[in-house]
């Protein structure tokens, strides 16, 4: 295979990427990332280093195994490796399942995960618990592969838990071509939140002096432009564009390694999606994470652009939010923890005055900075429409009433400051309400 689909990922693995934003050398602790046409025609270093003495366990789900299991097995046979396998039929994305998996894999020293999303999360959690080596073959695209934390449920609350960063992540593009279009749409929805995350994080930095780093975004601009412009080609399994989507998905997760938090990949749009997951209960339409994020990104982009495109600066009013407010809106077991985290970003009168003055004095400059990184809402929408991806809450089969609740209240669930907070501080929710 001569064509290199890894692009900038190679620089990150070698540790010779220099950030345009802060001139720092960036490296990541992943030894090998391969985005290749076909895993059977390629030398895979992490497998070359294994031998007969290694106790290997393949972990996969029924669906993922069906997608690429045979191919991976053939590959391991080519390397003359012995392995056992555990195929999970039904599993929950929670700590309890992670602990059970950790117990099962204790006797192995290498875990090979064939999967995506929540299965990768479970493998990373259990590999970390027992400190085992982890290799991942992606059955479909998932930013989960590269992150240093995973999101698992504990007592009904989504929690972020430390996890193992894999030695090796491998994407087979020919296999990706056969992935159901639903998963490709979901992947696109997930990565297109680059602009809304950046604008949210940047406004928090400008108004509240929170940390900010452009590096994880600059790594994604080129692939994003390509995907916004040419997404149609994903329909016919265009290998180059699938490689773009793969890179951007993995970079989305790598962002968290670079900056030590998930601010570059999870802001207002993810809060809306998490709200849906936490509170729809039995009425949840079983839509995929990326499908929800895509729709929420369109909405966040609309909110951001509304404020950014004003000639005059917006101004904050004091919010009357107290503890009772949380107990009225949320179940008892969550209300206190939400209240606690919300208080970390709550603005007092002095801070509001400071922000309002800053907005008035520096609006031209702030406005210019934000415009530089915002994407026009219709570009995001068209890119998703090109491959028949969901673009509205009705597509997701979520009622206007519930979606409006998510829009109005999700800012209360997390200490991240975003344009959802701005919508509340400026009392403009009714303007964005879906009728």
DRENDO-1510 file (C-alpha; in Angstrom, 1 decimal, always signed):
<recs>
REC; n; res; u; v; w
REC; 1; UNK; +0.0; +0.0; +0.0 .
REC; 2; UNK; +1.7; +3.2; -1.1 .
REC; 3; UNK; -0.9; +5.9; -0.3 .
REC; 4; UNK; -0.6; +7.4; +3.1 .
REC; 5; UNK; -4.0; +8.1; +4.7 .
REC; 6; UNK; -2.6; +9.1; +8.1 .
REC; 7; UNK; -1.7; +12.6; +7.3 .
REC; 8; UNK; -0.9; +14.8; +10.3 .
REC; 9; UNK; -1.5; +11.8; +12.6 .
REC; 10; UNK; +2.0; +10.6; +11.6 .
REC; 11; UNK; +3.5; +13.8; +13.0 .
REC; 12; UNK; +1.7; +13.4; +16.3 .
REC; 13; UNK; +2.9; +9.9; +16.7 .
REC; 14; UNK; +6.5; +10.8; +15.9 .
REC; 15; UNK; +6.1; +13.8; +18.2 .
REC; 16; UNK; +7.3; +16.4; +15.6 .
REC; 17; UNK; +4.1; +18.3; +15.1 .
REC; 18; UNK; +4.6; +22.0; +16.1 .
REC; 19; UNK; +1.4; +23.9; +17.1 .
REC; 20; UNK; +0.8; +27.0; +15.0 .
REC; 21; UNK; -1.1; +28.4; +18.0 .
REC; 22; UNK; +1.6; +28.2; +20.7 .
REC; 23; UNK; +4.7; +26.8; +19.0 .
REC; 24; UNK; +4.8; +23.8; +21.2 .
REC; 25; UNK; +5.9; +20.4; +20.1 .
REC; 26; UNK; +2.9; +18.1; +20.4 .
REC; 27; UNK; +3.2; +14.3; +20.8 .
REC; 28; UNK; +0.7; +11.7; +21.8 .
REC; 29; UNK; +1.2; +8.4; +23.8 .
REC; 30; UNK; -0.3; +6.2; +21.1 .
REC; 31; UNK; +2.4; +4.1; +19.4 .
REC; 32; UNK; +0.5; +3.3; +16.2 .
REC; 33; UNK; -2.4; +4.6; +14.3 .
REC; 34; UNK; -3.2; +3.1; +10.9 .
REC; 35; UNK; -5.8; +4.3; +8.5 .
REC; 36; UNK; -5.3; +1.8; +5.7 .
REC; 37; UNK; -7.2; +0.4; +2.8 .
REC; 38; UNK; -7.0; -3.2; +3.9 .
REC; 39; UNK; -5.5; -4.6; +7.1 .
REC; 40; UNK; -4.4; -7.8; +5.3 .
REC; 41; UNK; -2.0; -6.0; +3.0 .
REC; 42; UNK; -0.1; -4.1; +5.6 .
REC; 43; UNK; +2.6; -4.6; +8.1 .
REC; 44; UNK; +1.2; -3.9; +11.6 .
REC; 45; UNK; +3.9; -3.2; +14.1 .
REC; 46; UNK; +2.0; -3.8; +17.2 .
REC; 47; UNK; +1.2; -7.4; +16.0 .
REC; 48; UNK; +4.7; -8.0; +14.8 .
REC; 49; UNK; +5.8; -7.4; +18.4 .
REC; 50; UNK; +3.5; -10.1; +19.9 .
REC; 51; UNK; +4.4; -13.8; +20.2 .
REC; 52; UNK; +3.1; -17.2; +21.1 .
REC; 53; UNK; +3.6; -16.5; +24.8 .
REC; 54; UNK; +1.2; -13.6; +24.8 .
REC; 55; UNK; -2.2; -14.3; +26.2 .
REC; 56; UNK; -4.5; -12.6; +23.8 .
REC; 57; UNK; -8.2; -12.0; +24.2 .
REC; 58; UNK; -10.4; -10.6; +21.4 .
REC; 59; UNK; -13.4; -8.7; +22.7 .
REC; 60; UNK; -16.1; -7.7; +20.4 .
REC; 61; UNK; -19.9; -7.4; +20.0 .
REC; 62; UNK; -22.0; -9.5; +17.8 .
REC; 63; UNK; -22.5; -6.7; +15.3 .
REC; 64; UNK; -18.9; -5.5; +15.2 .
REC; 65; UNK; -17.6; -9.1; +14.9 .
REC; 66; UNK; -19.9; -9.6; +11.9 .
REC; 67; UNK; -18.5; -6.5; +10.4 .
REC; 68; UNK; -14.7; -7.2; +10.5 .
REC; 69; UNK; -14.1; -10.1; +12.9 .
REC; 70; UNK; -13.2; -12.6; +10.3 .
REC; 71; UNK; -10.7; -10.3; +8.7 .
REC; 72; UNK; -9.0; -9.5; +12.0 .
REC; 73; UNK; -8.8; -13.2; +12.9 .
REC; 74; UNK; -7.3; -14.0; +9.5 .
REC; 75; UNK; -4.7; -11.2; +10.2 .
REC; 76; UNK; -3.8; -12.7; +13.6 .
REC; 77; UNK; -3.5; -16.2; +12.0 .
REC; 78; UNK; -1.1; -14.7; +9.5 .
REC; 79; UNK; +1.0; -13.5; +12.4 .
REC; 80; UNK; +0.7; -17.0; +13.9 .
REC; 81; UNK; -0.8; -15.7; +17.1 .
REC; 82; UNK; -3.0; -17.6; +19.4 .
REC; 83; UNK; -6.0; -16.0; +21.0 .
REC; 84; UNK; -9.3; -16.6; +22.7 .
REC; 85; UNK; -12.4; -14.5; +22.1 .
REC; 86; UNK; -15.4; -13.1; +24.0 .
REC; 87; UNK; -18.3; -11.9; +21.9 .
REC; 88; UNK; -20.7; -9.8; +23.9 .
REC; 89; UNK; -24.3; -10.1; +22.7 .
REC; 90; UNK; -26.0; -7.5; +25.0 .
REC; 91; UNK; -24.1; -5.1; +27.2 .
REC; 92; UNK; -24.7; -1.8; +29.0 .
REC; 93; UNK; -22.4; +1.1; +28.8 .
REC; 94; UNK; -21.9; +1.3; +32.5 .
REC; 95; UNK; -19.2; +0.8; +35.2 .
REC; 96; UNK; -20.8; -2.5; +36.4 .
REC; 97; UNK; -20.3; -4.0; +32.9 .
REC; 98; UNK; -16.8; -2.5; +32.8 .
REC; 99; UNK; -15.9; -4.2; +36.1 .
REC; 100; UNK; -17.3; -7.5; +34.9 .
REC; 101; UNK; -15.2; -7.3; +31.8 .
REC; 102; UNK; -12.1; -6.4; +33.8 .
REC; 103; UNK; -12.6; -9.5; +35.9 .
REC; 104; UNK; -12.9; -11.7; +32.9 .
REC; 105; UNK; -9.8; -10.3; +31.1 .
REC; 106; UNK; -7.5; -10.4; +34.2 .
REC; 107; UNK; -5.7; -13.5; +33.0 .
REC; 108; UNK; -4.8; -12.1; +29.6 .
REC; 109; UNK; -2.0; -9.6; +28.9 .
REC; 110; UNK; -3.2; -8.3; +25.6 .
REC; 111; UNK; -6.7; -7.2; +24.8 .
REC; 112; UNK; -7.8; -6.8; +21.2 .
REC; 113; UNK; -11.0; -4.8; +20.9 .
REC; 114; UNK; -13.0; -5.1; +17.7 .
REC; 115; UNK; -15.7; -2.5; +17.9 .
REC; 116; UNK; -16.7; +1.1; +18.2 .
REC; 117; UNK; -18.3; +3.6; +20.6 .
REC; 118; UNK; -19.4; +2.1; +23.9 .
REC; 119; UNK; -17.6; -1.2; +23.4 .
REC; 120; UNK; -14.3; +0.6; +23.0 .
REC; 121; UNK; -15.1; +2.5; +26.2 .
REC; 122; UNK; -15.7; -0.7; +28.1 .
REC; 123; UNK; -12.4; -2.2; +26.8 .
REC; 124; UNK; -10.4; +0.9; +27.6 .
REC; 125; UNK; -11.9; +1.0; +31.1 .
REC; 126; UNK; -11.2; -2.6; +31.9 .
REC; 127; UNK; -7.7; -2.5; +30.3 .
REC; 128; UNK; -6.9; +0.5; +32.5 .
REC; 129; UNK; -8.2; -1.3; +35.6 .
REC; 130; UNK; -5.8; -4.3; +35.1 .
REC; 131; UNK; -3.1; -2.3; +33.2 .
REC; 132; UNK; -3.3; -4.5; +30.1 .
REC; 133; UNK; -2.1; -3.7; +26.6 .
REC; 134; UNK; -4.9; -2.7; +24.3 .
REC; 135; UNK; -5.2; -2.8; +20.5 .
REC; 136; UNK; -8.3; -1.5; +18.8 .
REC; 137; UNK; -9.7; -2.4; +15.4 .
REC; 138; UNK; -12.5; +0.1; +14.7 .
REC; 139; UNK; -15.6; -1.6; +13.2 .
REC; 140; UNK; -17.0; +1.8; +12.6 .
REC; 141; UNK; -15.6; +5.3; +13.4 .
REC; 142; UNK; -15.5; +6.5; +17.0 .
REC; 143; UNK; -13.6; +9.3; +18.7 .
REC; 144; UNK; -13.7; +7.1; +21.8 .
REC; 145; UNK; -10.7; +5.2; +20.4 .
REC; 146; UNK; -8.3; +8.0; +21.1 .
REC; 147; UNK; -9.5; +9.6; +24.3 .
REC; 148; UNK; -7.8; +9.3; +27.7 .
REC; 149; UNK; -11.2; +9.1; +29.5 .
REC; 150; UNK; -14.4; +7.2; +28.8 .
REC; 151; UNK; -18.0; +8.1; +29.5 .
REC; 152; UNK; -19.8; +5.3; +31.5 .
REC; 153; UNK; -22.9; +5.4; +33.5 .
REC; 154; UNK; -22.8; +5.0; +37.3 .
REC; 155; UNK; -26.1; +5.0; +39.2 .
REC; 156; UNK; -27.9; +6.6; +36.2 .
REC; 157; UNK; -25.4; +9.5; +35.9 .
REC; 158; UNK; -22.9; +9.7; +33.0 .
REC; 159; UNK; -19.5; +9.9; +34.5 .
REC; 160; UNK; -16.1; +10.5; +33.0 .
REC; 161; UNK; -13.6; +7.8; +34.1 .
REC; 162; UNK; -9.9; +7.5; +33.5 .
REC; 163; UNK; -9.1; +4.9; +30.8 .
REC; 164; UNK; -6.3; +3.2; +29.0 .
REC; 165; UNK; -4.9; +4.9; +25.9 .
REC; 166; UNK; -4.5; +2.1; +23.4 .
REC; 167; UNK; -1.1; +1.1; +21.9 .
REC; 168; UNK; -2.6; +0.8; +18.5 .
REC; 169; UNK; -5.7; +2.0; +16.6 .
REC; 170; UNK; -6.5; +0.5; +13.2 .
REC; 171; UNK; -9.1; +1.6; +10.7 .
REC; 172; UNK; -9.7; -0.5; +7.6 .
REC; 173; UNK; -11.1; +1.8; +4.9 .
REC; 174; UNK; -12.4; -1.0; +2.7 .
REC; 175; UNK; -14.4; -2.3; +5.7 .
REC; 176; UNK; -15.6; +1.2; +6.4 .
REC; 177; UNK; -17.1; +1.4; +2.9 .
REC; 178; UNK; -19.4; -1.5; +3.9 .
REC; 179; UNK; -20.4; +0.2; +7.1 .
REC; 180; UNK; -24.2; +1.0; +7.3 .
REC; 181; UNK; -24.7; +4.6; +6.1 .
REC; 182; UNK; -26.4; +5.3; +9.4 .
REC; 183; UNK; -23.1; +5.0; +11.2 .
REC; 184; UNK; -21.3; +7.2; +8.6 .
REC; 185; UNK; -24.0; +9.9; +9.1 .
REC; 186; UNK; -23.5; +9.6; +12.8 .
REC; 187; UNK; -19.7; +10.0; +12.5 .
REC; 188; UNK; -20.1; +13.1; +10.3 .
REC; 189; UNK; -22.6; +14.6; +12.8 .
REC; 190; UNK; -20.1; +14.0; +15.6 .
REC; 191; UNK; -17.1; +15.7; +14.0 .
REC; 192; UNK; -18.9; +18.7; +12.6 .
REC; 193; UNK; -19.2; +20.1; +16.1 .
REC; 194; UNK; -15.6; +21.5; +15.7 .
REC; 195; UNK; -16.9; +25.0; +15.1 .
REC; 196; UNK; -19.5; +25.1; +17.9 .
REC; 197; UNK; -17.0; +23.7; +20.4 .
REC; 198; UNK; -14.4; +26.2; +19.4 .
REC; 199; UNK; -16.7; +29.2; +19.5 .
REC; 200; UNK; -18.1; +28.1; +22.9 .
REC; 201; UNK; -14.7; +27.5; +24.4 .
REC; 202; UNK; -13.3; +30.8; +23.0 .
REC; 203; UNK; -16.2; +32.9; +24.3 .
REC; 204; UNK; -15.6; +31.4; +27.8 .
REC; 205; UNK; -12.0; +32.3; +27.5 .
REC; 206; UNK; -12.7; +35.8; +26.3 .
REC; 207; UNK; -15.4; +36.6; +28.9 .
REC; 208; UNK; -14.3; +34.5; +31.9 .
REC; 209; UNK; -10.6; +34.0; +31.3 .
REC; 210; UNK; -10.9; +30.2; +31.3 .
REC; 211; UNK; -8.1; +28.2; +29.5 .
REC; 212; UNK; -8.1; +27.9; +25.7 .
REC; 213; UNK; -5.9; +26.2; +23.1 .
REC; 214; UNK; -6.4; +26.3; +19.4 .
REC; 215; UNK; -4.1; +23.4; +18.7 .
REC; 216; UNK; -6.7; +20.6; +18.6 .
REC; 217; UNK; -8.8; +22.6; +16.2 .
REC; 218; UNK; -6.0; +23.6; +13.8 .
REC; 219; UNK; -5.3; +19.9; +13.3 .
REC; 220; UNK; -8.9; +19.5; +12.0 .
REC; 221; UNK; -9.5; +22.5; +9.7 .
REC; 222; UNK; -8.4; +20.9; +6.5 .
REC; 223; UNK; -10.4; +17.7; +6.8 .
REC; 224; UNK; -13.4; +19.6; +8.0 .
REC; 225; UNK; -13.3; +21.9; +4.9 .
REC; 226; UNK; -13.1; +18.8; +2.8 .
REC; 227; UNK; -16.1; +17.1; +4.6 .
REC; 228; UNK; -18.2; +20.3; +4.5 .
REC; 229; UNK; -17.6; +20.6; +0.8 .
REC; 230; UNK; -17.7; +17.1; -0.5 .
REC; 231; UNK; -19.8; +15.1; +2.0 .
REC; 232; UNK; -21.9; +13.8; -0.9 .
REC; 233; UNK; -19.0; +11.5; -1.9 .
REC; 234; UNK; -19.4; +9.5; +1.4 .
REC; 235; UNK; -22.5; +8.0; -0.2 .
REC; 236; UNK; -20.4; +6.2; -2.8 .
REC; 237; UNK; -17.8; +5.2; -0.3 .
REC; 238; UNK; -15.1; +7.5; -1.6 .
REC; 239; UNK; -11.9; +6.2; +0.1 .
REC; 240; UNK; -10.2; +9.6; +0.4 .
REC; 241; UNK; -13.2; +11.2; +2.0 .
REC; 242; UNK; -13.6; +8.2; +4.4 .
REC; 243; UNK; -10.0; +8.7; +5.3 .
REC; 244; UNK; -10.7; +12.4; +6.0 .
REC; 245; UNK; -13.6; +11.4; +8.2 .
REC; 246; UNK; -11.5; +8.8; +10.0 .
REC; 247; UNK; -8.7; +11.3; +10.6 .
REC; 248; UNK; -11.1; +13.9; +11.9 .
REC; 249; UNK; -12.8; +11.4; +14.2 .
REC; 250; UNK; -9.5; +10.3; +15.7 .
REC; 251; UNK; -8.3; +13.9; +16.0 .
REC; 252; UNK; -11.5; +14.7; +17.8 .
REC; 253; UNK; -10.5; +12.2; +20.5 .
REC; 254; UNK; -6.8; +13.1; +20.5 .
REC; 255; UNK; -7.8; +16.7; +21.3 .
REC; 256; UNK; -8.5; +15.5; +24.8 .
REC; 257; UNK; -5.0; +14.1; +25.1 .
REC; 258; UNK; -3.5; +17.4; +23.9 .
REC; 259; UNK; -5.4; +19.7; +26.2 .
REC; 260; UNK; -6.1; +17.4; +29.1 .
REC; 261; UNK; -9.9; +17.9; +28.9 .
REC; 262; UNK; -12.8; +17.4; +26.5 .
REC; 263; UNK; -13.4; +21.1; +25.9 .
REC; 264; UNK; -12.4; +20.9; +22.3 .
REC; 265; UNK; -14.9; +18.2; +21.5 .
REC; 266; UNK; -17.8; +18.6; +23.9 .
REC; 267; UNK; -19.5; +21.9; +24.6 .
REC; 268; UNK; -23.1; +23.2; +24.2 .
REC; 269; UNK; -24.1; +20.8; +21.5 .
REC; 270; UNK; -23.0; +17.8; +23.7 .
REC; 271; UNK; -24.9; +19.2; +26.7 .
REC; 272; UNK; -28.1; +19.1; +24.6 .
REC; 273; UNK; -27.3; +15.5; +23.5 .
REC; 274; UNK; -26.5; +14.4; +27.1 .
REC; 275; UNK; -29.7; +15.9; +28.3 .
REC; 276; UNK; -31.6; +13.8; +25.8 .
REC; 277; UNK; -29.8; +10.7; +27.0 .
REC; 278; UNK; -30.3; +11.4; +30.6 .
REC; 279; UNK; -33.9; +12.5; +30.7 .
REC; 280; UNK; -35.9; +10.9; +27.8 .
REC; 281; UNK; -35.9; +7.5; +29.6 .
REC; 282; UNK; -38.2; +5.0; +27.9 .
REC; 283; UNK; -39.1; +7.5; +25.2 .
REC; 284; UNK; -35.6; +7.8; +23.9 .
REC; 285; UNK; -35.8; +7.2; +20.1 .
REC; 286; UNK; -32.6; +5.1; +20.3 .
REC; 287; UNK; -30.8; +7.6; +18.0 .
REC; 288; UNK; -27.0; +7.4; +17.9 .
REC; 289; UNK; -24.8; +9.9; +19.7 .
REC; 290; UNK; -23.5; +11.4; +16.5 .
REC; 291; UNK; -27.0; +11.8; +15.1 .
REC; 292; UNK; -28.0; +13.8; +18.2 .
REC; 293; UNK; -24.8; +15.8; +18.2 .
REC; 294; UNK; -25.2; +16.7; +14.5 .
REC; 295; UNK; -28.7; +18.1; +15.1 .
REC; 296; UNK; -27.6; +19.9; +18.3 .
REC; 297; UNK; -24.6; +21.4; +16.4 .
REC; 298; UNK; -26.9; +23.0; +13.9 .
REC; 299; UNK; -28.9; +24.5; +16.7 .
REC; 300; UNK; -25.8; +25.7; +18.6 .
REC; 301; UNK; -24.4; +27.2; +15.4 .
REC; 302; UNK; -27.7; +29.1; +14.9 .
REC; 303; UNK; -27.5; +30.5; +18.4 .
REC; 304; UNK; -23.8; +31.4; +18.1 .
REC; 305; UNK; -24.3; +33.1; +14.7 .
REC; 306; UNK; -27.2; +35.1; +15.9 .
REC; 307; UNK; -25.1; +36.7; +18.6 .
REC; 308; UNK; -21.9; +37.0; +16.6 .
REC; 309; UNK; -23.6; +38.7; +13.6 .
REC; 310; UNK; -25.0; +41.5; +15.7 .
REC; 311; UNK; -23.4; +44.9; +15.2 .
REC; 312; UNK; -24.1; +45.8; +18.8 .
REC; 313; UNK; -22.8; +43.6; +21.7 .
REC; 314; UNK; -25.2; +41.6; +23.8 .
REC; 315; UNK; -25.5; +42.3; +27.5 .
REC; 316; UNK; -26.1; +40.0; +30.5 .
REC; 317; UNK; -28.8; +40.4; +33.0 .
REC; 318; UNK; -28.5; +38.8; +36.5 .
REC; 319; UNK; -30.1; +35.3; +36.7 .
REC; 320; UNK; -32.4; +34.3; +39.5 .
REC; 321; UNK; -31.3; +30.7; +39.9 .
REC; 322; UNK; -31.1; +29.0; +43.2 .
REC; 323; UNK; -31.0; +25.5; +44.6 .
REC; 324; UNK; -34.8; +25.1; +44.5 .
REC; 325; UNK; -34.7; +25.8; +40.8 .
REC; 326; UNK; -32.6; +22.6; +40.4 .
REC; 327; UNK; -34.9; +20.5; +42.5 .
REC; 328; UNK; -37.9; +21.6; +40.5 .
REC; 329; UNK; -36.3; +20.8; +37.2 .
REC; 330; UNK; -34.3; +17.6; +37.9 .
REC; 331; UNK; -34.7; +14.3; +39.8 .
REC; 332; UNK; -33.5; +14.4; +43.4 .
REC; 333; UNK; -30.4; +12.3; +42.9 .
REC; 334; UNK; -29.1; +14.6; +40.2 .
REC; 335; UNK; -30.3; +18.1; +41.4 .
REC; 336; UNK; -27.6; +18.5; +44.0 .
REC; 337; UNK; -24.7; +17.5; +41.8 .
REC; 338; UNK; -25.9; +19.7; +39.0 .
REC; 339; UNK; -26.3; +22.6; +41.4 .
REC; 340; UNK; -22.8; +22.1; +42.7 .
REC; 341; UNK; -21.2; +22.0; +39.2 .
REC; 342; UNK; -23.4; +24.9; +38.0 .
REC; 343; UNK; -22.1; +27.1; +40.9 .
REC; 344; UNK; -18.6; +26.8; +39.5 .
REC; 345; UNK; -19.6; +28.9; +36.5 .
REC; 346; UNK; -22.3; +31.0; +38.0 .
REC; 347; UNK; -21.6; +34.7; +37.5 .
REC; 348; UNK; -22.1; +37.2; +40.4 .
REC; 349; UNK; -23.0; +40.9; +39.9 .
REC; 350; UNK; -19.4; +42.1; +39.7 .
REC; 351; UNK; -18.6; +39.5; +37.0 .
REC; 352; UNK; -21.7; +40.4; +35.0 .
REC; 353; UNK; -20.7; +44.1; +35.2 .
REC; 354; UNK; -17.2; +43.2; +34.1 .
REC; 355; UNK; -18.4; +41.2; +31.2 .
REC; 356; UNK; -20.9; +43.8; +30.0 .
REC; 357; UNK; -18.3; +46.5; +30.1 .
REC; 358; UNK; -15.8; +44.3; +28.3 .
REC; 359; UNK; -18.4; +43.5; +25.6 .
REC; 360; UNK; -19.2; +47.2; +25.1 .
REC; 361; UNK; -15.5; +48.2; +24.9 .
REC; 362; UNK; -14.1; +45.4; +22.9 .
REC; 363; UNK; -17.0; +44.2; +20.8 .
REC; 364; UNK; -15.4; +44.8; +17.4 .
REC; 365; UNK; -12.4; +42.7; +18.3 .
REC; 366; UNK; -14.3; +39.9; +20.1 .
REC; 367; UNK; -16.8; +39.7; +17.2 .
REC; 368; UNK; -13.9; +39.4; +14.7 .
REC; 369; UNK; -12.3; +36.6; +16.7 .
REC; 370; UNK; -15.5; +34.6; +17.0 .
REC; 371; UNK; -16.4; +35.1; +13.3 .
REC; 372; UNK; -13.1; +33.7; +12.3 .
REC; 373; UNK; -13.9; +30.3; +13.8 .
REC; 374; UNK; -17.6; +30.0; +13.4 .
REC; 375; UNK; -19.1; +28.1; +10.5 .
REC; 376; UNK; -22.2; +29.3; +8.7 .
REC; 377; UNK; -25.1; +27.2; +10.0 .
REC; 378; UNK; -26.4; +26.3; +6.5 .
REC; 379; UNK; -23.0; +24.8; +5.6 .
REC; 380; UNK; -23.2; +22.4; +8.4 .
REC; 381; UNK; -26.8; +21.6; +7.6 .
REC; 382; UNK; -26.2; +21.1; +3.9 .
REC; 383; UNK; -23.2; +18.8; +4.5 .
REC; 384; UNK; -25.4; +16.6; +6.7 .
REC; 385; UNK; -28.4; +16.8; +4.3 .
REC; 386; UNK; -26.1; +15.7; +1.4 .
REC; 387; UNK; -25.9; +12.2; +2.9 .
REC; 388; UNK; -29.5; +12.2; +4.2 .
REC; 389; UNK; -28.4; +12.7; +7.8 .
REC; 390; UNK; -30.7; +14.1; +10.5 .
REC; 391; UNK; -30.9; +17.9; +10.8 .
REC; 392; UNK; -33.8; +18.5; +13.1 .
REC; 393; UNK; -35.4; +17.2; +16.3 .
REC; 394; UNK; -38.3; +15.9; +14.2 .
REC; 395; UNK; -35.9; +13.8; +12.3 .
REC; 396; UNK; -34.7; +12.4; +15.6 .
REC; 397; UNK; -38.3; +11.8; +16.5 .
REC; 398; UNK; -38.0; +14.0; +19.5 .
REC; 399; UNK; -41.0; +16.3; +20.2 .
REC; 400; UNK; -40.6; +20.1; +20.1 .
REC; 401; UNK; -41.6; +20.3; +23.7 .
REC; 402; UNK; -38.9; +18.0; +24.9 .
REC; 403; UNK; -36.2; +19.5; +22.7 .
REC; 404; UNK; -37.1; +22.9; +24.0 .
REC; 405; UNK; -36.6; +21.6; +27.5 .
REC; 406; UNK; -33.1; +20.3; +26.5 .
REC; 407; UNK; -32.3; +23.6; +24.9 .
REC; 408; UNK; -33.5; +25.6; +27.9 .
REC; 409; UNK; -32.1; +23.5; +30.8 .
REC; 410; UNK; -29.0; +21.7; +29.6 .
REC; 411; UNK; -26.7; +24.6; +30.6 .
REC; 412; UNK; -27.6; +23.8; +34.2 .
REC; 413; UNK; -26.2; +20.3; +34.0 .
REC; 414; UNK; -22.5; +21.1; +33.7 .
REC; 415; UNK; -19.9; +23.6; +34.7 .
REC; 416; UNK; -18.9; +24.5; +31.1 .
REC; 417; UNK; -19.8; +28.0; +30.0 .
REC; 418; UNK; -21.2; +28.1; +26.4 .
REC; 419; UNK; -23.6; +30.1; +24.3 .
REC; 420; UNK; -26.4; +28.2; +26.1 .
REC; 421; UNK; -25.4; +30.3; +29.1 .
REC; 422; UNK; -25.3; +33.4; +27.0 .
REC; 423; UNK; -28.8; +32.6; +25.7 .
REC; 424; UNK; -30.0; +32.5; +29.4 .
REC; 425; UNK; -28.1; +35.5; +30.6 .
REC; 426; UNK; -29.5; +37.6; +27.7 .
REC; 427; UNK; -33.0; +36.1; +28.2 .
REC; 428; UNK; -33.3; +35.2; +24.5 .
REC; 429; UNK; -34.4; +31.6; +24.8 .
REC; 430; UNK; -37.8; +32.3; +23.3 .
REC; 431; UNK; -36.1; +33.5; +20.2 .
REC; 432; UNK; -34.6; +30.1; +19.6 .
REC; 433; UNK; -37.5; +28.0; +20.8 .
REC; 434; UNK; -38.8; +25.5; +18.3 .
REC; 435; UNK; -42.5; +26.0; +17.5 .
</recs>
